[in-house]
Amino acid sequence: MSAEDKAANTGGKLKGKMKETTGKAVGNPRLEAEGKADQVMGDIKQAGEKIKDAGKDILGNP
């Protein structure tokens, strides 16, 4: 996984956590749900990158 992709995915998860926490603090369930969704999307993207890396390892591509 490239460093840029990893950083972007981690940033998305962090952004989601901040939204979720803010939503809880101000009593905004929509913002809280958006934060949870952002975190899930970050996890999904990171999993996709890991699958691509595994495919490269199997095929012997750099």
Sine and cosine of phi, psi and omega as CSV:
sin_phi,cos_phi,sin_psi,cos_psi,sin_omega,cos_omega
0.00,0.00,0.72,-0.70,-0.01,-1.00
-0.95,0.31,0.46,-0.89,-0.03,-1.00
-0.89,0.46,-0.58,0.81,-0.01,-1.00
-0.91,0.41,-0.69,0.72,0.01,-1.00
-0.90,0.43,-0.68,0.73,-0.01,-1.00
-0.89,0.46,-0.69,0.72,0.02,-1.00
-0.90,0.43,-0.65,0.76,0.01,-1.00
-0.90,0.43,-0.67,0.74,0.01,-1.00
-0.91,0.40,-0.66,0.75,0.02,-1.00
-0.92,0.40,-0.62,0.78,0.05,-1.00
-0.88,0.47,-0.64,0.77,0.04,-1.00
-0.90,0.43,-0.64,0.77,0.03,-1.00
-0.92,0.39,-0.65,0.76,0.01,-1.00
-0.91,0.42,-0.68,0.73,0.04,-1.00
-0.86,0.51,-0.67,0.74,0.01,-1.00
-0.90,0.43,-0.65,0.76,0.01,-1.00
-0.90,0.43,-0.64,0.77,0.02,-1.00
-0.91,0.41,-0.66,0.75,0.04,-1.00
-0.89,0.46,-0.70,0.71,-0.02,-1.00
-0.87,0.48,-0.72,0.69,-0.01,-1.00
-0.89,0.45,-0.67,0.74,0.02,-1.00
-0.90,0.44,-0.68,0.73,0.03,-1.00
-0.87,0.50,-0.66,0.75,0.05,-1.00
-0.91,0.42,-0.68,0.73,-0.07,-1.00
-0.91,0.42,-0.61,0.79,-0.05,-1.00
-0.99,-0.15,0.02,1.00,0.03,-1.00
0.96,0.29,0.59,0.80,-0.02,-1.00
-0.94,-0.35,0.99,-0.13,-0.05,-1.00
-0.90,0.43,-0.49,0.87,0.01,-1.00
-0.92,0.40,-0.72,0.69,0.01,-1.00
-0.90,0.44,-0.64,0.77,0.04,-1.00
-0.88,0.47,-0.70,0.72,0.01,-1.00
-0.92,0.40,-0.64,0.77,0.05,-1.00
-0.88,0.48,-0.64,0.76,0.03,-1.00
-0.89,0.46,-0.69,0.73,0.03,-1.00
-0.89,0.45,-0.64,0.76,0.01,-1.00
-0.90,0.43,-0.65,0.76,0.04,-1.00
-0.88,0.48,-0.63,0.77,0.01,-1.00
-0.91,0.41,-0.67,0.75,0.02,-1.00
-0.90,0.44,-0.67,0.74,0.02,-1.00
-0.89,0.46,-0.63,0.78,0.06,-1.00
-0.88,0.47,-0.67,0.74,0.03,-1.00
-0.90,0.44,-0.67,0.74,-0.02,-1.00
-0.90,0.43,-0.70,0.72,0.01,-1.00
-0.90,0.45,-0.64,0.77,0.01,-1.00
-0.92,0.40,-0.62,0.78,0.04,-1.00
-0.90,0.44,-0.64,0.77,0.04,-1.00
-0.88,0.47,-0.65,0.76,0.04,-1.00
-0.90,0.43,-0.62,0.79,0.02,-1.00
-0.92,0.40,-0.60,0.80,0.04,-1.00
-0.91,0.42,-0.68,0.74,0.04,-1.00
-0.88,0.48,-0.67,0.74,0.02,-1.00
-0.89,0.45,-0.66,0.75,0.02,-1.00
-0.90,0.44,-0.64,0.76,0.04,-1.00
-0.89,0.45,-0.64,0.77,0.05,-1.00
-0.90,0.44,-0.64,0.77,0.01,-1.00
-0.90,0.43,-0.66,0.75,-0.01,-1.00
-0.92,0.40,-0.67,0.74,-0.03,-1.00
-0.99,0.16,-0.20,0.98,0.01,-1.00
0.98,0.20,0.35,0.94,0.04,-1.00
-1.00,0.07,0.57,-0.82,0.02,-1.00
-0.96,0.29,0.00,0.00,0.00,0.00
